[in-house]
Amino acid sequence: LLIDNIFIFFLGKKFFYVVSQKGRVQLIHRNFSYVREKSINNKIYWRCTQYTTQIRCHGRVHTLEGRVVHTSNHNHKPFGQGRRQSINIISLE
């Protein structure tokens, strides 16, 4: 993954968390970024950060006990394929 000329190696991890410019925790999975939408019991529902833009992407990820248990398709390109964004890694999962 290349973000602002910094390579981020997954180190065998399927996803990791970052802090956005607005201070929100985001999940990065397969070069797409997500914000936490809701949590029910131990399952966390994440929606694509591009949902609130003109793109209106409906991409979703569900995590349960530190594992990705559901993903859905996006209607835009992932990081490193024409999109740029600054992020700060806070935790590898």
TIKOL-902229 format. One record per atom (N, C-alpha, C): residue number from 0; residue in one letter; y, z, x. Coordinates in steps of 0.02 Angstrom, whole numbers, plus 50000, padded with zeros to 5 digits. Layout:
<nodes>
<node resi="NUM" resn="A" Y="Y" Z="Z" X="X"/>
...
</nodes>
This chain:
<nodes>
<node resi="0" resn="L" Y="49941" Z="50000" X="50043"/>
<node resi="0" resn="L" Y="50000" Z="50000" X="50000"/>
<node resi="0" resn="L" Y="50061" Z="50000" X="50045"/>
<node resi="1" resn="L" Y="50110" Z="49957" X="50032"/>
<node resi="1" resn="L" Y="50171" Z="49953" X="50071"/>
<node resi="1" resn="L" Y="50230" Z="49966" X="50024"/>
<node resi="2" resn="I" Y="50267" Z="50019" X="50038"/>
<node resi="2" resn="I" Y="50326" Z="50036" X="49999"/>
<node resi="2" resn="I" Y="50384" Z="50047" X="50047"/>
<node resi="3" resn="D" Y="50437" Z="50008" X="50040"/>
<node resi="3" resn="D" Y="50495" Z="50012" X="50084"/>
<node resi="3" resn="D" Y="50475" Z="50014" X="50158"/>
<node resi="4" resn="N" Y="50431" Z="49967" X="50177"/>
<node resi="4" resn="N" Y="50408" Z="49959" X="50246"/>
<node resi="4" resn="N" Y="50370" Z="50018" X="50274"/>
<node resi="5" resn="I" Y="50343" Z="50061" X="50231"/>
<node resi="5" resn="I" Y="50302" Z="50117" X="50253"/>
<node resi="5" resn="I" Y="50232" Z="50106" X="50225"/>
<node resi="6" resn="F" Y="50182" Z="50102" X="50269"/>
<node resi="6" resn="F" Y="50113" Z="50093" X="50245"/>
<node resi="6" resn="F" Y="50086" Z="50160" X="50223"/>
<node resi="7" resn="I" Y="50055" Z="50162" X="50166"/>
<node resi="7" resn="I" Y="50023" Z="50222" X="50140"/>
<node resi="7" resn="I" Y="49949" Z="50207" X="50136"/>
<node resi="8" resn="F" Y="49910" Z="50243" X="50174"/>
<node resi="8" resn="F" Y="49838" Z="50233" X="50173"/>
<node resi="8" resn="F" Y="49806" Z="50283" X="50126"/>
<node resi="9" resn="F" Y="49761" Z="50260" X="50085"/>
<node resi="9" resn="F" Y="49732" Z="50302" X="50034"/>
<node resi="9" resn="F" Y="49683" Z="50353" X="50062"/>
<node resi="10" resn="L" Y="49659" Z="50344" X="50122"/>
<node resi="10" resn="L" Y="49612" Z="50391" X="50153"/>
<node resi="10" resn="L" Y="49552" Z="50405" X="50108"/>
<node resi="11" resn="G" Y="49528" Z="50353" X="50074"/>
<node resi="11" resn="G" Y="49471" Z="50360" X="50030"/>
<node resi="11" resn="G" Y="49486" Z="50390" X="49963"/>
<node resi="12" resn="K" Y="49549" Z="50402" X="49948"/>
<node resi="12" resn="K" Y="49568" Z="50432" X="49884"/>
<node resi="12" resn="K" Y="49581" Z="50377" X="49833"/>
<node resi="13" resn="K" Y="49567" Z="50393" X="49770"/>
<node resi="13" resn="K" Y="49576" Z="50343" X="49717"/>
<node resi="13" resn="K" Y="49648" Z="50343" X="49690"/>
<node resi="14" resn="F" Y="49682" Z="50400" X="49697"/>
<node resi="14" resn="F" Y="49751" Z="50403" X="49674"/>
<node resi="14" resn="F" Y="49786" Z="50460" X="49711"/>
<node resi="15" resn="F" Y="49852" Z="50461" X="49706"/>
<node resi="15" resn="F" Y="49891" Z="50515" X="49735"/>
<node resi="15" resn="F" Y="49954" Z="50525" X="49694"/>
<node resi="16" resn="Y" Y="49987" Z="50582" X="49706"/>
<node resi="16" resn="Y" Y="50048" Z="50599" X="49669"/>
<node resi="16" resn="Y" Y="50109" Z="50591" X="49714"/>
<node resi="17" resn="V" Y="50165" Z="50573" X="49683"/>
<node resi="17" resn="V" Y="50228" Z="50566" X="49718"/>
<node resi="17" resn="V" Y="50283" Z="50595" X="49674"/>
<node resi="18" resn="V" Y="50343" Z="50603" X="49703"/>
<node resi="18" resn="V" Y="50401" Z="50624" X="49665"/>
<node resi="18" resn="V" Y="50448" Z="50565" X="49660"/>
<node resi="19" resn="S" Y="50470" Z="50548" X="49600"/>
<node resi="19" resn="S" Y="50516" Z="50491" X="49590"/>
<node resi="19" resn="S" Y="50586" Z="50510" X="49612"/>
<node resi="20" resn="Q" Y="50631" Z="50462" X="49612"/>
<node resi="20" resn="Q" Y="50701" Z="50474" X="49629"/>
<node resi="20" resn="Q" Y="50733" Z="50522" X="49580"/>
<node resi="21" resn="K" Y="50707" Z="50526" X="49519"/>
<node resi="21" resn="K" Y="50733" Z="50572" X="49468"/>
<node resi="21" resn="K" Y="50698" Z="50639" X="49468"/>
<node resi="22" resn="G" Y="50652" Z="50649" X="49516"/>
<node resi="22" resn="G" Y="50619" Z="50713" X="49522"/>
<node resi="22" resn="G" Y="50557" Z="50723" X="49480"/>
<node resi="23" resn="R" Y="50533" Z="50670" X="49448"/>
<node resi="23" resn="R" Y="50472" Z="50675" X="49407"/>
<node resi="23" resn="R" Y="50410" Z="50661" X="49449"/>
<node resi="24" resn="V" Y="50356" Z="50697" X="49434"/>
<node resi="24" resn="V" Y="50293" Z="50684" X="49467"/>
<node resi="24" resn="V" Y="50264" Z="50620" X="49439"/>
<node resi="25" resn="Q" Y="50241" Z="50577" X="49483"/>
<node resi="25" resn="Q" Y="50209" Z="50515" X="49463"/>
<node resi="25" resn="Q" Y="50140" Z="50510" X="49495"/>
<node resi="26" resn="L" Y="50096" Z="50474" X="49463"/>
<node resi="26" resn="L" Y="50030" Z="50460" X="49489"/>
<node resi="26" resn="L" Y="50029" Z="50388" X="49512"/>
<node resi="27" resn="I" Y="50003" Z="50375" X="49571"/>
<node resi="27" resn="I" Y="49995" Z="50306" X="49596"/>
<node resi="27" resn="I" Y="49921" Z="50291" X="49597"/>
<node resi="28" resn="H" Y="49902" Z="50238" X="49563"/>
<node resi="28" resn="H" Y="49831" Z="50217" X="49559"/>
<node resi="28" resn="H" Y="49829" Z="50142" X="49561"/>
<node resi="29" resn="R" Y="49792" Z="50114" X="49610"/>
<node resi="29" resn="R" Y="49785" Z="50042" X="49618"/>
<node resi="29" resn="R" Y="49853" Z="50007" X="49622"/>
<node resi="30" resn="N" Y="49900" Z="50039" X="49656"/>
<node resi="30" resn="N" Y="49968" Z="50013" X="49668"/>
<node resi="30" resn="N" Y="50012" Z="50008" X="49606"/>
<node resi="31" resn="F" Y="49994" Z="50043" X="49553"/>
<node resi="31" resn="F" Y="50037" Z="50050" X="49494"/>
<node resi="31" resn="F" Y="50059" Z="50123" X="49489"/>
<node resi="32" resn="S" Y="50119" Z="50134" X="49462"/>
<node resi="32" resn="S" Y="50144" Z="50203" X="49456"/>
<node resi="32" resn="S" Y="50145" Z="50223" X="49382"/>
<node resi="33" resn="Y" Y="50130" Z="50287" X="49371"/>
<node resi="33" resn="Y" Y="50125" Z="50315" X="49303"/>
<node resi="33" resn="Y" Y="50163" Z="50381" X="49299"/>
<node resi="34" resn="V" Y="50188" Z="50397" X="49240"/>
<node resi="34" resn="V" Y="50217" Z="50463" X="49227"/>
<node resi="34" resn="V" Y="50172" Z="50499" X="49177"/>
<node resi="35" resn="R" Y="50172" Z="50565" X="49181"/>
<node resi="35" resn="R" Y="50130" Z="50605" X="49136"/>
<node resi="35" resn="R" Y="50158" Z="50600" X="49066"/>
<node resi="36" resn="E" Y="50114" Z="50581" X="49020"/>
<node resi="36" resn="E" Y="50134" Z="50574" X="48950"/>
<node resi="36" resn="E" Y="50117" Z="50636" X="48910"/>
<node resi="37" resn="K" Y="50055" Z="50660" X="48918"/>
<node resi="37" resn="K" Y="50034" Z="50720" X="48882"/>
<node resi="37" resn="K" Y="49971" Z="50747" X="48915"/>
<node resi="38" resn="S" Y="49953" Z="50808" X="48896"/>
<node resi="38" resn="S" Y="49892" Z="50839" X="48921"/>
<node resi="38" resn="S" Y="49858" Z="50874" X="48862"/>
<node resi="39" resn="I" Y="49793" Z="50858" X="48854"/>
<node resi="39" resn="I" Y="49754" Z="50890" X="48801"/>
<node resi="39" resn="I" Y="49691" Z="50918" X="48834"/>
<node resi="40" resn="N" Y="49682" Z="50983" X="48827"/>
<node resi="40" resn="N" Y="49629" Z="51019" X="48863"/>
<node resi="40" resn="N" Y="49637" Z="51005" X="48938"/>
<node resi="41" resn="N" Y="49587" Z="50978" X="48971"/>
<node resi="41" resn="N" Y="49592" Z="50964" X="49043"/>
<node resi="41" resn="N" Y="49608" Z="50890" X="49057"/>
<node resi="42" resn="K" Y="49614" Z="50849" X="49004"/>
<node resi="42" resn="K" Y="49628" Z="50778" X="49014"/>
<node resi="42" resn="K" Y="49703" Z="50766" X="49015"/>
<node resi="43" resn="I" Y="49726" Z="50729" X="49066"/>
<node resi="43" resn="I" Y="49797" Z="50711" X="49072"/>
<node resi="43" resn="I" Y="49805" Z="50637" X="49058"/>
<node resi="44" resn="Y" Y="49852" Z="50621" X="49015"/>
<node resi="44" resn="Y" Y="49865" Z="50552" X="48995"/>
<node resi="44" resn="Y" Y="49928" Z="50529" X="49031"/>
<node resi="45" resn="W" Y="49923" Z="50474" X="49068"/>
<node resi="45" resn="W" Y="49979" Z="50446" X="49107"/>
<node resi="45" resn="W" Y="49996" Z="50377" X="49080"/>
<node resi="46" resn="R" Y="50062" Z="50362" X="49075"/>
<node resi="46" resn="R" Y="50083" Z="50295" X="49053"/>
<node resi="46" resn="R" Y="50120" Z="50261" X="49110"/>
<node resi="47" resn="C" Y="50119" Z="50196" X="49109"/>
<node resi="47" resn="C" Y="50152" Z="50156" X="49161"/>
<node resi="47" resn="C" Y="50227" Z="50170" X="49162"/>
<node resi="48" resn="T" Y="50256" Z="50174" X="49221"/>
<node resi="48" resn="T" Y="50328" Z="50186" X="49227"/>
<node resi="48" resn="T" Y="50369" Z="50127" X="49199"/>
<node resi="49" resn="Q" Y="50338" Z="50070" X="49189"/>
<node resi="49" resn="Q" Y="50373" Z="50011" X="49163"/>
<node resi="49" resn="Q" Y="50372" Z="50008" X="49087"/>
<node resi="50" resn="Y" Y="50346" Z="50060" X="49054"/>
<node resi="50" resn="Y" Y="50344" Z="50062" X="48981"/>
<node resi="50" resn="Y" Y="50414" Z="50065" X="48951"/>
<node resi="51" resn="T" Y="50459" Z="50101" X="48982"/>
<node resi="51" resn="T" Y="50527" Z="50110" X="48954"/>
<node resi="51" resn="T" Y="50576" Z="50057" X="48978"/>
<node resi="52" resn="T" Y="50552" Z="50005" X="49011"/>
<node resi="52" resn="T" Y="50595" Z="49950" X="49033"/>
<node resi="52" resn="T" Y="50586" Z="49891" X="48986"/>
<node resi="53" resn="Q" Y="50619" Z="49835" X="49001"/>
<node resi="53" resn="Q" Y="50612" Z="49775" X="48960"/>
<node resi="53" resn="Q" Y="50540" Z="49748" X="48962"/>
<node resi="54" resn="I" Y="50503" Z="49766" X="49014"/>
<node resi="54" resn="I" Y="50434" Z="49743" X="49021"/>
<node resi="54" resn="I" Y="50390" Z="49772" X="48966"/>
<node resi="55" resn="R" Y="50403" Z="49834" X="48946"/>
<node resi="55" resn="R" Y="50364" Z="49870" X="48895"/>
<node resi="55" resn="R" Y="50289" Z="49869" X="48909"/>
<node resi="56" resn="C" Y="50271" Z="49887" X="48971"/>
<node resi="56" resn="C" Y="50201" Z="49887" X="48992"/>
<node resi="56" resn="C" Y="50163" Z="49944" X="48958"/>
<node resi="57" resn="H" Y="50105" Z="49930" X="48932"/>
<node resi="57" resn="H" Y="50063" Z="49979" X="48899"/>
<node resi="57" resn="H" Y="50005" Z="50003" X="48943"/>
<node resi="58" resn="G" Y="50011" Z="49993" X="49009"/>
<node resi="58" resn="G" Y="49960" Z="50016" X="49055"/>
<node resi="58" resn="G" Y="49953" Z="50092" X="49051"/>
<node resi="59" resn="R" Y="49891" Z="50116" X="49052"/>
<node resi="59" resn="R" Y="49878" Z="50188" X="49048"/>
<node resi="59" resn="R" Y="49823" Z="50208" X="49097"/>
<node resi="60" resn="V" Y="49824" Z="50271" X="49117"/>
<node resi="60" resn="V" Y="49770" Z="50303" X="49156"/>
<node resi="60" resn="V" Y="49759" Z="50371" X="49125"/>
<node resi="61" resn="H" Y="49695" Z="50390" X="49120"/>
<node resi="61" resn="H" Y="49678" Z="50458" X="49099"/>
<node resi="61" resn="H" Y="49642" Z="50491" X="49157"/>
<node resi="62" resn="T" Y="49660" Z="50553" X="49172"/>
<node resi="62" resn="T" Y="49625" Z="50590" X="49225"/>
<node resi="62" resn="T" Y="49594" Z="50653" X="49194"/>
<node resi="63" resn="L" Y="49537" Z="50671" X="49221"/>
<node resi="63" resn="L" Y="49501" Z="50730" X="49198"/>
<node resi="63" resn="L" Y="49471" Z="50764" X="49259"/>
<node resi="64" resn="E" Y="49493" Z="50826" X="49271"/>
<node resi="64" resn="E" Y="49468" Z="50865" X="49327"/>
<node resi="64" resn="E" Y="49472" Z="50827" X="49394"/>
<node resi="65" resn="G" Y="49529" Z="50795" X="49405"/>
<node resi="65" resn="G" Y="49540" Z="50760" X="49469"/>
<node resi="65" resn="G" Y="49506" Z="50693" X="49475"/>
<node resi="66" resn="R" Y="49482" Z="50665" X="49421"/>
<node resi="66" resn="R" Y="49449" Z="50599" X="49422"/>
<node resi="66" resn="R" Y="49482" Z="50553" X="49371"/>
<node resi="67" resn="V" Y="49488" Z="50489" X="49388"/>
<node resi="67" resn="V" Y="49512" Z="50439" X="49341"/>
<node resi="67" resn="V" Y="49454" Z="50422" X="49295"/>
<node resi="68" resn="V" Y="49464" Z="50431" X="49229"/>
<node resi="68" resn="V" Y="49410" Z="50418" X="49181"/>
<node resi="68" resn="V" Y="49426" Z="50360" X="49134"/>
<node resi="69" resn="H" Y="49487" Z="50334" X="49137"/>
<node resi="69" resn="H" Y="49506" Z="50277" X="49094"/>
<node resi="69" resn="H" Y="49565" Z="50241" X="49125"/>
<node resi="70" resn="T" Y="49564" Z="50175" X="49123"/>
<node resi="70" resn="T" Y="49622" Z="50134" X="49143"/>
<node resi="70" resn="T" Y="49630" Z="50078" X="49092"/>
<node resi="71" resn="S" Y="49691" Z="50052" X="49086"/>
<node resi="71" resn="S" Y="49703" Z="49993" X="49044"/>
<node resi="71" resn="S" Y="49746" Z="49944" X="49083"/>
<node resi="72" resn="N" Y="49749" Z="49883" X="49060"/>
<node resi="72" resn="N" Y="49783" Z="49829" X="49096"/>
<node resi="72" resn="N" Y="49859" Z="49834" X="49091"/>
<node resi="73" resn="H" Y="49892" Z="49803" X="49141"/>
<node resi="73" resn="H" Y="49965" Z="49800" X="49144"/>
<node resi="73" resn="H" Y="49987" Z="49728" X="49131"/>
<node resi="74" resn="N" Y="50051" Z="49719" X="49114"/>
<node resi="74" resn="N" Y="50077" Z="49653" X="49103"/>
<node resi="74" resn="N" Y="50127" Z="49633" X="49157"/>
<node resi="75" resn="H" Y="50121" Z="49663" X="49217"/>
<node resi="75" resn="H" Y="50165" Z="49649" X="49273"/>
<node resi="75" resn="H" Y="50127" Z="49659" X="49338"/>
<node resi="76" resn="K" Y="50159" Z="49641" X="49393"/>
<node resi="76" resn="K" Y="50128" Z="49646" X="49459"/>
<node resi="76" resn="K" Y="50132" Z="49718" X="49485"/>
<node resi="77" resn="P" Y="50083" Z="49737" X="49527"/>
<node resi="77" resn="P" Y="50084" Z="49804" X="49557"/>
<node resi="77" resn="P" Y="50132" Z="49806" X="49617"/>
<node resi="78" resn="F" Y="50140" Z="49866" X="49646"/>
<node resi="78" resn="F" Y="50179" Z="49873" X="49707"/>
<node resi="78" resn="F" Y="50154" Z="49824" X="49760"/>
<node resi="79" resn="G" Y="50199" Z="49802" X="49804"/>
<node resi="79" resn="G" Y="50179" Z="49759" X="49859"/>
<node resi="79" resn="G" Y="50171" Z="49687" X="49839"/>
<node resi="80" resn="Q" Y="50183" Z="49671" X="49776"/>
<node resi="80" resn="Q" Y="50179" Z="49602" X="49752"/>
<node resi="80" resn="Q" Y="50244" Z="49585" X="49716"/>
<node resi="81" resn="G" Y="50300" Z="49595" X="49750"/>
<node resi="81" resn="G" Y="50364" Z="49577" X="49722"/>
<node resi="81" resn="G" Y="50405" Z="49635" X="49698"/>
<node resi="82" resn="R" Y="50375" Z="49695" X="49690"/>
<node resi="82" resn="R" Y="50412" Z="49753" X="49667"/>
<node resi="82" resn="R" Y="50425" Z="49799" X="49726"/>
<node resi="83" resn="R" Y="50482" Z="49833" X="49728"/>
<node resi="83" resn="R" Y="50500" Z="49881" X="49779"/>
<node resi="83" resn="R" Y="50521" Z="49946" X="49746"/>
<node resi="84" resn="Q" Y="50501" Z="50002" X="49775"/>
<node resi="84" resn="Q" Y="50520" Z="50067" X="49748"/>
<node resi="84" resn="Q" Y="50514" Z="50119" X="49803"/>
<node resi="85" resn="S" Y="50560" Z="50165" X="49806"/>
<node resi="85" resn="S" Y="50557" Z="50221" X="49853"/>
<node resi="85" resn="S" Y="50521" Z="50280" X="49821"/>
<node resi="86" resn="I" Y="50473" Z="50308" X="49858"/>
<node resi="86" resn="I" Y="50438" Z="50366" X="49832"/>
<node resi="86" resn="I" Y="50425" Z="50415" X="49889"/>
<node resi="87" resn="N" Y="50412" Z="50477" X="49872"/>
<node resi="87" resn="N" Y="50393" Z="50529" X="49919"/>
<node resi="87" resn="N" Y="50326" Z="50557" X="49898"/>
<node resi="88" resn="I" Y="50277" Z="50553" X="49943"/>
<node resi="88" resn="I" Y="50211" Z="50579" X="49928"/>
<node resi="88" resn="I" Y="50213" Z="50655" X="49926"/>
<node resi="89" resn="I" Y="50183" Z="50685" X="49874"/>
<node resi="89" resn="I" Y="50180" Z="50759" X="49873"/>
<node resi="89" resn="I" Y="50109" Z="50784" X="49878"/>
<node resi="90" resn="S" Y="50060" Z="50743" X="49858"/>
<node resi="90" resn="S" Y="49991" Z="50767" X="49861"/>
<node resi="90" resn="S" Y="49943" Z="50710" X="49856"/>
<node resi="91" resn="L" Y="49891" Z="50711" X="49897"/>
<node resi="91" resn="L" Y="49836" Z="50664" X="49888"/>
<node resi="91" resn="L" Y="49784" Z="50699" X="49845"/>
<node resi="92" resn="E" Y="49756" Z="50663" X="49797"/>
<node resi="92" resn="E" Y="49706" Z="50692" X="49752"/>
<node resi="92" resn="E" Y="49638" Z="50668" X="49772"/>
</nodes>
